[in-house]
Amino acid sequence: MTELDNIHSQVVSCTKCDLCKTRTKAVPGKGNKNAEIVFVGEAPGRSEDLRGSRL
């Protein structure tokens, strides 16, 4: 298991805040796991929660 796979598992099973009580799906992110540069945008919103992914 890669480090990013480990982070994905932690995001999906996280219960450290009240968001875990209302989210429908976790949105751990997506992209090239071998990228040298990573751009971090805003947190997932309601539509991403319902879809379970970002566009």
N, CA, C and O atoms as a Maestro MAE file, in Angstrom:
{
 s_m_m2io_version
 :::
 2.0.0
}

f_m_ct {
 s_m_title
 :::
 protein
 m_atom[220] {
  # First column is atom index #
  i_m_mmod_type
  r_m_x_coord
  r_m_y_coord
  r_m_z_coord
  i_m_residue_number
  s_m_chain_name
  s_m_pdb_residue_name
  s_m_pdb_atom_name
  i_m_atomic_number
  :::
  1 25 0.849 -1.174 0.000 1 A "MET " " N  " 7
  2 3 0.000 0.000 0.000 1 A "MET " " CA " 6
  3 2 0.896 1.239 0.000 1 A "MET " " C  " 6
  4 15 1.825 1.342 0.801 1 A "MET " " O  " 8
  5 25 0.609 2.176 -0.903 2 A "THR " " N  " 7
  6 3 1.399 3.403 -0.964 2 A "THR " " CA " 6
  7 2 0.952 4.371 0.125 2 A "THR " " C  " 6
  8 15 -0.088 4.174 0.754 2 A "THR " " O  " 8
  9 25 1.735 5.401 0.339 3 A "GLU " " N  " 7
  10 3 1.395 6.420 1.328 3 A "GLU " " CA " 6
  11 2 0.070 7.096 0.976 3 A "GLU " " C  " 6
  12 15 -0.741 7.369 1.861 3 A "GLU " " O  " 8
  13 25 -0.155 7.370 -0.324 4 A "LEU " " N  " 7
  14 3 -1.410 7.995 -0.730 4 A "LEU " " CA " 6
  15 2 -2.598 7.054 -0.541 4 A "LEU " " C  " 6
  16 15 -3.692 7.504 -0.199 4 A "LEU " " O  " 8
  17 25 -2.397 5.769 -0.756 5 A "ASP " " N  " 7
  18 3 -3.460 4.795 -0.487 5 A "ASP " " CA " 6
  19 2 -3.804 4.790 1.003 5 A "ASP " " C  " 6
  20 15 -4.972 4.687 1.379 5 A "ASP " " O  " 8
  21 25 -2.788 4.900 1.835 6 A "ASN " " N  " 7
  22 3 -2.981 4.949 3.283 6 A "ASN " " CA " 6
  23 2 -3.776 6.204 3.675 6 A "ASN " " C  " 6
  24 15 -4.693 6.131 4.493 6 A "ASN " " O  " 8
  25 25 -3.421 7.350 3.088 7 A "ILE " " N  " 7
  26 3 -4.144 8.591 3.366 7 A "ILE " " CA " 6
  27 2 -5.593 8.464 2.910 7 A "ILE " " C  " 6
  28 15 -6.502 8.888 3.623 7 A "ILE " " O  " 8
  29 25 -5.818 7.889 1.735 8 A "HIS " " N  " 7
  30 3 -7.182 7.681 1.213 8 A "HIS " " CA " 6
  31 2 -8.001 6.866 2.210 8 A "HIS " " C  " 6
  32 15 -9.139 7.228 2.510 8 A "HIS " " O  " 8
  33 25 -7.452 5.795 2.719 9 A "SER " " N  " 7
  34 3 -8.153 4.950 3.697 9 A "SER " " CA " 6
  35 2 -8.487 5.720 4.969 9 A "SER " " C  " 6
  36 15 -9.568 5.559 5.536 9 A "SER " " O  " 8
  37 25 -7.552 6.556 5.412 10 A "GLN " " N  " 7
  38 3 -7.782 7.353 6.613 10 A "GLN " " CA " 6
  39 2 -8.888 8.389 6.404 10 A "GLN " " C  " 6
  40 15 -9.706 8.612 7.296 10 A "GLN " " O  " 8
  41 25 -8.913 9.018 5.236 11 A "VAL " " N  " 7
  42 3 -9.945 10.018 4.934 11 A "VAL " " CA " 6
  43 2 -11.323 9.360 4.917 11 A "VAL " " C  " 6
  44 15 -12.273 9.889 5.494 11 A "VAL " " O  " 8
  45 25 -11.429 8.215 4.261 12 A "VAL " " N  " 7
  46 3 -12.708 7.525 4.120 12 A "VAL " " CA " 6
  47 2 -13.264 7.064 5.467 12 A "VAL " " C  " 6
  48 15 -14.480 7.056 5.661 12 A "VAL " " O  " 8
  49 25 -12.400 6.684 6.388 13 A "SER " " N  " 7
  50 3 -12.862 6.158 7.672 13 A "SER " " CA " 6
  51 2 -12.779 7.162 8.826 13 A "SER " " C  " 6
  52 15 -13.061 6.802 9.969 13 A "SER " " O  " 8
  53 25 -12.403 8.401 8.551 14 A "CYS " " N  " 7
  54 3 -12.194 9.397 9.602 14 A "CYS " " CA " 6
  55 2 -13.485 9.754 10.343 14 A "CYS " " C  " 6
  56 15 -14.538 9.946 9.735 14 A "CYS " " O  " 8
  57 25 -13.375 9.837 11.665 15 A "THR " " N  " 7
  58 3 -14.494 10.252 12.522 15 A "THR " " CA " 6
  59 2 -14.041 11.309 13.535 15 A "THR " " C  " 6
  60 15 -14.622 11.420 14.615 15 A "THR " " O  " 8
  61 25 -13.003 12.088 13.189 16 A "LYS " " N  " 7
  62 3 -12.417 13.055 14.124 16 A "LYS " " CA " 6
  63 2 -13.220 14.337 14.279 16 A "LYS " " C  " 6
  64 15 -12.955 15.118 15.193 16 A "LYS " " O  " 8
  65 25 -14.197 14.573 13.405 17 A "CYS " " N  " 7
  66 3 -15.043 15.763 13.550 17 A "CYS " " CA " 6
  67 2 -16.487 15.391 13.216 17 A "CYS " " C  " 6
  68 15 -16.762 14.271 12.785 17 A "CYS " " O  " 8
  69 25 -17.402 16.333 13.418 18 A "ASP " " N  " 7
  70 3 -18.822 16.066 13.203 18 A "ASP " " CA " 6
  71 2 -19.196 15.873 11.735 18 A "ASP " " C  " 6
  72 15 -20.298 15.405 11.448 18 A "ASP " " O  " 8
  73 25 -18.314 16.217 10.800 19 A "LEU " " N  " 7
  74 3 -18.607 16.015 9.387 19 A "LEU " " CA " 6
  75 2 -18.907 14.545 9.081 19 A "LEU " " C  " 6
  76 15 -19.685 14.244 8.176 19 A "LEU " " O  " 8
  77 25 -18.300 13.647 9.825 20 A "CYS " " N  " 7
  78 3 -18.518 12.214 9.587 20 A "CYS " " CA " 6
  79 2 -19.978 11.815 9.832 20 A "CYS " " C  " 6
  80 15 -20.434 10.786 9.333 20 A "CYS " " O  " 8
  81 25 -20.698 12.622 10.591 21 A "LYS " " N  " 7
  82 3 -22.103 12.306 10.886 21 A "LYS " " CA " 6
  83 2 -23.043 12.694 9.753 21 A "LYS " " C  " 6
  84 15 -24.141 12.148 9.646 21 A "LYS " " O  " 8
  85 25 -22.623 13.635 8.903 22 A "THR " " N  " 7
  86 3 -23.515 14.129 7.855 22 A "THR " " CA " 6
  87 2 -23.030 13.854 6.442 22 A "THR " " C  " 6
  88 15 -23.823 13.943 5.504 22 A "THR " " O  " 8
  89 25 -21.762 13.524 6.254 23 A "ARG " " N  " 7
  90 3 -21.276 13.300 4.887 23 A "ARG " " CA " 6
  91 2 -21.912 12.055 4.297 23 A "ARG " " C  " 6
  92 15 -22.222 11.100 5.009 23 A "ARG " " O  " 8
  93 25 -22.100 12.080 2.995 24 A "THR " " N  " 7
  94 3 -22.628 10.896 2.315 24 A "THR " " CA " 6
  95 2 -21.490 10.057 1.761 24 A "THR " " C  " 6
  96 15 -21.565 8.829 1.739 24 A "THR " " O  " 8
  97 25 -20.426 10.735 1.311 25 A "LYS " " N  " 7
  98 3 -19.243 10.050 0.795 25 A "LYS " " CA " 6
  99 2 -18.023 10.903 1.112 25 A "LYS " " C  " 6
  100 15 -18.089 12.130 1.052 25 A "LYS " " O  " 8
  101 25 -16.936 10.275 1.441 26 A "ALA " " N  " 7
  102 3 -15.691 11.010 1.667 26 A "ALA " " CA " 6
  103 2 -15.103 11.405 0.316 26 A "ALA " " C  " 6
  104 15 -15.293 10.702 -0.676 26 A "ALA " " O  " 8
  105 25 -14.394 12.523 0.278 27 A "VAL " " N  " 7
  106 3 -13.797 13.010 -0.964 27 A "VAL " " CA " 6
  107 2 -12.302 13.214 -0.731 27 A "VAL " " C  " 6
  108 15 -11.866 14.333 -0.458 27 A "VAL " " O  " 8
  109 25 -11.506 12.134 -0.837 28 A "PRO " " N  " 7
  110 3 -10.091 12.241 -0.530 28 A "PRO " " CA " 6
  111 2 -9.256 12.945 -1.591 28 A "PRO " " C  " 6
  112 15 -8.106 13.287 -1.318 28 A "PRO " " O  " 8
  113 25 -9.775 13.172 -2.767 29 A "GLY " " N  " 7
  114 3 -9.041 13.845 -3.831 29 A "GLY " " CA " 6
  115 2 -8.704 12.905 -4.971 29 A "GLY " " C  " 6
  116 15 -9.012 11.714 -4.935 29 A "GLY " " O  " 8
  117 25 -8.068 13.465 -5.979 30 A "LYS " " N  " 7
  118 3 -7.683 12.656 -7.133 30 A "LYS " " CA " 6
  119 2 -6.529 13.328 -7.838 30 A "LYS " " C  " 6
  120 15 -6.216 14.489 -7.573 30 A "LYS " " O  " 8
  121 25 -5.905 12.606 -8.724 31 A "GLY " " N  " 7
  122 3 -4.804 13.168 -9.503 31 A "GLY " " CA " 6
  123 2 -3.684 12.176 -9.670 31 A "GLY " " C  " 6
  124 15 -3.788 11.021 -9.257 31 A "GLY " " O  " 8
  125 25 -2.625 12.631 -10.272 32 A "ASN " " N  " 7
  126 3 -1.456 11.811 -10.542 32 A "ASN " " CA " 6
  127 2 -0.694 11.557 -9.244 32 A "ASN " " C  " 6
  128 15 -0.205 12.497 -8.616 32 A "ASN " " O  " 8
  129 25 -0.592 10.313 -8.847 33 A "LYS " " N  " 7
  130 3 0.098 9.969 -7.601 33 A "LYS " " CA " 6
  131 2 1.604 10.197 -7.681 33 A "LYS " " C  " 6
  132 15 2.285 10.200 -6.656 33 A "LYS " " O  " 8
  133 25 2.127 10.387 -8.890 34 A "ASN " " N  " 7
  134 3 3.560 10.588 -9.077 34 A "ASN " " CA " 6
  135 2 3.903 12.036 -9.418 34 A "ASN " " C  " 6
  136 15 5.018 12.316 -9.857 34 A "ASN " " O  " 8
  137 25 2.969 12.952 -9.226 35 A "ALA " " N  " 7
  138 3 3.197 14.354 -9.552 35 A "ALA " " CA " 6
  139 2 4.298 14.954 -8.695 35 A "ALA " " C  " 6
  140 15 4.428 14.629 -7.515 35 A "ALA " " O  " 8
  141 25 5.086 15.829 -9.295 36 A "GLU " " N  " 7
  142 3 6.133 16.526 -8.556 36 A "GLU " " CA " 6
  143 2 5.599 17.786 -7.883 36 A "GLU " " C  " 6
  144 15 6.169 18.256 -6.898 36 A "GLU " " O  " 8
  145 25 4.511 18.330 -8.413 37 A "ILE " " N  " 7
  146 3 3.894 19.531 -7.863 37 A "ILE " " CA " 6
  147 2 2.424 19.230 -7.608 37 A "ILE " " C  " 6
  148 15 1.758 18.596 -8.426 37 A "ILE " " O  " 8
  149 25 1.927 19.692 -6.465 38 A "VAL " " N  " 7
  150 3 0.523 19.473 -6.111 38 A "VAL " " CA " 6
  151 2 -0.121 20.822 -5.807 38 A "VAL " " C  " 6
  152 15 0.411 21.607 -5.022 38 A "VAL " " O  " 8
  153 25 -1.263 21.087 -6.428 39 A "PHE " " N  " 7
  154 3 -2.040 22.282 -6.136 39 A "PHE " " CA " 6
  155 2 -3.215 21.865 -5.268 39 A "PHE " " C  " 6
  156 15 -3.963 20.953 -5.620 39 A "PHE " " O  " 8
  157 25 -3.375 22.528 -4.141 40 A "VAL " " N  " 7
  158 3 -4.456 22.210 -3.220 40 A "VAL " " CA " 6
  159 2 -5.497 23.305 -3.315 40 A "VAL " " C  " 6
  160 15 -5.198 24.482 -3.110 40 A "VAL " " O  " 8
  161 25 -6.732 22.909 -3.630 41 A "GLY " " N  " 7
  162 3 -7.818 23.876 -3.763 41 A "GLY " " CA " 6
  163 2 -8.685 23.897 -2.529 41 A "GLY " " C  " 6
  164 15 -8.276 23.470 -1.450 41 A "GLY " " O  " 8
  165 25 -9.880 24.396 -2.704 42 A "GLU " " N  " 7
  166 3 -10.811 24.491 -1.591 42 A "GLU " " CA " 6
  167 2 -11.316 23.120 -1.169 42 A "GLU " " C  " 6
  168 15 -11.181 22.148 -1.912 42 A "GLU " " O  " 8
  169 25 -11.883 23.044 -0.007 43 A "ALA " " N  " 7
  170 3 -12.439 21.797 0.514 43 A "ALA " " CA " 6
  171 2 -13.656 21.390 -0.314 43 A "ALA " " C  " 6
  172 15 -14.308 22.249 -0.907 43 A "ALA " " O  " 8
  173 25 -13.969 20.109 -0.364 44 A "PRO " " N  " 7
  174 3 -15.155 19.654 -1.089 44 A "PRO " " CA " 6
  175 2 -16.427 20.279 -0.513 44 A "PRO " " C  " 6
  176 15 -16.550 20.450 0.700 44 A "PRO " " O  " 8
  177 25 -17.351 20.611 -1.377 45 A "GLY " " N  " 7
  178 3 -18.630 21.170 -0.956 45 A "GLY " " CA " 6
  179 2 -19.738 20.131 -0.996 45 A "GLY " " C  " 6
  180 15 -19.475 18.932 -1.093 45 A "GLY " " O  " 8
  181 25 -20.978 20.597 -0.921 46 A "ARG " " N  " 7
  182 3 -22.136 19.711 -0.876 46 A "ARG " " CA " 6
  183 2 -22.239 18.817 -2.111 46 A "ARG " " C  " 6
  184 15 -22.493 17.619 -1.986 46 A "ARG " " O  " 8
  185 25 -22.044 19.388 -3.300 47 A "SER " " N  " 7
  186 3 -22.189 18.584 -4.517 47 A "SER " " CA " 6
  187 2 -21.116 17.499 -4.612 47 A "SER " " C  " 6
  188 15 -21.397 16.388 -5.061 47 A "SER " " O  " 8
  189 25 -19.886 17.816 -4.190 48 A "GLU " " N  " 7
  190 3 -18.829 16.792 -4.180 48 A "GLU " " CA " 6
  191 2 -19.141 15.705 -3.163 48 A "GLU " " C  " 6
  192 15 -18.873 14.528 -3.404 48 A "GLU " " O  " 8
  193 25 -19.700 16.093 -2.037 49 A "ASP " " N  " 7
  194 3 -20.085 15.107 -1.015 49 A "ASP " " CA " 6
  195 2 -21.129 14.159 -1.576 49 A "ASP " " C  " 6
  196 15 -21.047 12.950 -1.355 49 A "ASP " " O  " 8
  197 25 -22.099 14.680 -2.292 50 A "LEU " " N  " 7
  198 3 -23.152 13.829 -2.854 50 A "LEU " " CA " 6
  199 2 -22.603 12.910 -3.946 50 A "LEU " " C  " 6
  200 15 -23.011 11.753 -4.055 50 A "LEU " " O  " 8
  201 25 -21.663 13.438 -4.763 51 A "ARG " " N  " 7
  202 3 -21.068 12.638 -5.833 51 A "ARG " " CA " 6
  203 2 -19.991 11.691 -5.318 51 A "ARG " " C  " 6
  204 15 -19.823 10.587 -5.836 51 A "ARG " " O  " 8
  205 25 -19.274 12.126 -4.307 52 A "GLY " " N  " 7
  206 3 -18.159 11.338 -3.802 52 A "GLY " " CA " 6
  207 2 -16.867 11.620 -4.543 52 A "GLY " " C  " 6
  208 15 -15.889 10.888 -4.386 52 A "GLY " " O  " 8
  209 25 -16.850 12.673 -5.350 53 A "SER " " N  " 7
  210 3 -15.633 13.022 -6.069 53 A "SER " " CA " 6
  211 2 -15.679 14.487 -6.464 53 A "SER " " C  " 6
  212 15 -16.721 15.138 -6.398 53 A "SER " " O  " 8
  213 25 -14.539 14.982 -6.869 54 A "ARG " " N  " 7
  214 3 -14.446 16.340 -7.396 54 A "ARG " " CA " 6
  215 2 -14.445 16.235 -8.911 54 A "ARG " " C  " 6
  216 15 -14.081 15.195 -9.459 54 A "ARG " " O  " 8
  217 25 -14.839 17.281 -9.580 55 A "LEU " " N  " 7
  218 3 -14.838 17.292 -11.060 55 A "LEU " " CA " 6
  219 2 -13.470 17.399 -11.619 55 A "LEU " " C  " 6
  220 15 -13.301 17.421 -12.838 55 A "LEU " " O  " 8
  :::
 }
 m_bond[219] {
  # First column is bond index #
  i_m_from
  i_m_to
  i_m_order
  :::
  1 1 2 1
  2 2 3 1
  3 3 4 2
  4 3 5 1
  5 5 6 1
  6 6 7 1
  7 7 8 2
  8 7 9 1
  9 9 10 1
  10 10 11 1
  11 11 12 2
  12 11 13 1
  13 13 14 1
  14 14 15 1
  15 15 16 2
  16 15 17 1
  17 17 18 1
  18 18 19 1
  19 19 20 2
  20 19 21 1
  21 21 22 1
  22 22 23 1
  23 23 24 2
  24 23 25 1
  25 25 26 1
  26 26 27 1
  27 27 28 2
  28 27 29 1
  29 29 30 1
  30 30 31 1
  31 31 32 2
  32 31 33 1
  33 33 34 1
  34 34 35 1
  35 35 36 2
  36 35 37 1
  37 37 38 1
  38 38 39 1
  39 39 40 2
  40 39 41 1
  41 41 42 1
  42 42 43 1
  43 43 44 2
  44 43 45 1
  45 45 46 1
  46 46 47 1
  47 47 48 2
  48 47 49 1
  49 49 50 1
  50 50 51 1
  51 51 52 2
  52 51 53 1
  53 53 54 1
  54 54 55 1
  55 55 56 2
  56 55 57 1
  57 57 58 1
  58 58 59 1
  59 59 60 2
  60 59 61 1
  61 61 62 1
  62 62 63 1
  63 63 64 2
  64 63 65 1
  65 65 66 1
  66 66 67 1
  67 67 68 2
  68 67 69 1
  69 69 70 1
  70 70 71 1
  71 71 72 2
  72 71 73 1
  73 73 74 1
  74 74 75 1
  75 75 76 2
  76 75 77 1
  77 77 78 1
  78 78 79 1
  79 79 80 2
  80 79 81 1
  81 81 82 1
  82 82 83 1
  83 83 84 2
  84 83 85 1
  85 85 86 1
  86 86 87 1
  87 87 88 2
  88 87 89 1
  89 89 90 1
  90 90 91 1
  91 91 92 2
  92 91 93 1
  93 93 94 1
  94 94 95 1
  95 95 96 2
  96 95 97 1
  97 97 98 1
  98 98 99 1
  99 99 100 2
  100 99 101 1
  101 101 102 1
  102 102 103 1
  103 103 104 2
  104 103 105 1
  105 105 106 1
  106 106 107 1
  107 107 108 2
  108 107 109 1
  109 109 110 1
  110 110 111 1
  111 111 112 2
  112 111 113 1
  113 113 114 1
  114 114 115 1
  115 115 116 2
  116 115 117 1
  117 117 118 1
  118 118 119 1
  119 119 120 2
  120 119 121 1
  121 121 122 1
  122 122 123 1
  123 123 124 2
  124 123 125 1
  125 125 126 1
  126 126 127 1
  127 127 128 2
  128 127 129 1
  129 129 130 1
  130 130 131 1
  131 131 132 2
  132 131 133 1
  133 133 134 1
  134 134 135 1
  135 135 136 2
  136 135 137 1
  137 137 138 1
  138 138 139 1
  139 139 140 2
  140 139 141 1
  141 141 142 1
  142 142 143 1
  143 143 144 2
  144 143 145 1
  145 145 146 1
  146 146 147 1
  147 147 148 2
  148 147 149 1
  149 149 150 1
  150 150 151 1
  151 151 152 2
  152 151 153 1
  153 153 154 1
  154 154 155 1
  155 155 156 2
  156 155 157 1
  157 157 158 1
  158 158 159 1
  159 159 160 2
  160 159 161 1
  161 161 162 1
  162 162 163 1
  163 163 164 2
  164 163 165 1
  165 165 166 1
  166 166 167 1
  167 167 168 2
  168 167 169 1
  169 169 170 1
  170 170 171 1
  171 171 172 2
  172 171 173 1
  173 173 174 1
  174 174 175 1
  175 175 176 2
  176 175 177 1
  177 177 178 1
  178 178 179 1
  179 179 180 2
  180 179 181 1
  181 181 182 1
  182 182 183 1
  183 183 184 2
  184 183 185 1
  185 185 186 1
  186 186 187 1
  187 187 188 2
  188 187 189 1
  189 189 190 1
  190 190 191 1
  191 191 192 2
  192 191 193 1
  193 193 194 1
  194 194 195 1
  195 195 196 2
  196 195 197 1
  197 197 198 1
  198 198 199 1
  199 199 200 2
  200 199 201 1
  201 201 202 1
  202 202 203 1
  203 203 204 2
  204 203 205 1
  205 205 206 1
  206 206 207 1
  207 207 208 2
  208 207 209 1
  209 209 210 1
  210 210 211 1
  211 211 212 2
  212 211 213 1
  213 213 214 1
  214 214 215 1
  215 215 216 2
  216 215 217 1
  217 217 218 1
  218 218 219 1
  219 219 220 2
  :::
 }
}
